[in-house]
Amino acid sequence: MVSFPSKFFKIYKGVYKAMKHILQMLLYENGGLSLTRVIALTFVLLFVFVTLFLVYFDMTWGHFETLAAMATGGGPATQIANKLINSKYNSELGSYKQREGAE
């Protein structure tokens, strides 16, 4: 019979590995940390946490619509910029192959 602590840590280890893999897929590109992906994720997390804070404390904030516009528009715009940078500087012209010497 498996005791509770060992079963819990086994499940926790599996969840930890899955979350680590998901974060690596979200933030890393070609084996390296991508600044544009970190910026986009930061926008989303900031929006979520500020929204939850305002809802929990039943507060209003006069500039919330600016934050919402930056988070919901800034994240996708950052990903478009990421695609442009990768297409122009990191891949061969007309190909999906990575350019020699690109980061």
N, C-alpha and C positions, 0 to 999 in steps of 0.2 A: 504494500500500500504506500502511495506517495503522500508525504506529509504536506501540509498547507504551504509552509515557507518555500520548500523546494519547487513545488508546482507553480507558485506565484512568481518566483524568480525566473523560472523557465518561460512562462508566458511573457513576463516583463522583458526578458532578453530578446524574444521574438519580435515584440512590438517595437523595442528600441532599434533593432536592426532594420525593420521595415520603415520606420520614421527617418532613420539616417539615410536610407536608400532614396526615399522620396525627396528629402532635402537636397541630396546630392544631384538628383535629376533636375530639381528646380533651380539650383544655384550654379552648377558647374557646367562648363561647355568646353569640349575638346580637352578634358582632363584638368582644366584650370577654372578658378573662381571667376565668374563673369560679373563685372561691376554693374552693367545695365540690368542684369537679372536681380542683383542684390537691391538696387534702387527700386525696381518694380515691386519686389516683395515687401520692402520697407514701406512703400506707399500703401499697400493693401493692409499690412499689419497696423500701421498708424491709424488708418481709417476705421478698422474694426475696433481697436482698443478705445479710441476717442468716442466712437458711437456707443459702445457698451458703457463707458464711463458716464456719458451724458444721460443715457437711459436709466442707469442704475441710480444716479443721484438726482434724477428728475430736473435736470438743468437745461438751459438753452445757451447757445453760444452764437453770437452774431455773425461769425465768420465760418460757420459749419459748412455752408454751401460752397465756399471756396475750397475748403479741405476736401469735400466730396468730389468736386470737379477735378481737383488735382489728382486725387487718388484713383478715381474711375477713368479719368482721361490720361493722366500721367503714366500710369502703368502700361496700358497698351501702346501709348506713344513711345515709351522707352523700349518696348519690345520691337517696334518698327525700326527705331534707330539701331537697335542691336542687329536686326536682320540686314539693314543697310551696311553697317560696319563689317559684318561677316562676309557679305556678298562682295563688297568692294575691295577689302583688304586681306581677307583670310582665305579666299578660295580662288581657284584658277578661273579665268574668264570662260564663261559658258559651261562650267562644269561644277559638280558637287565635290570634287576632290579638293582637299586642303592644299593651299599654296605652300611651297617649300619655304621654310623659315618663318612662317606665320605663327603667331602665338595661339 
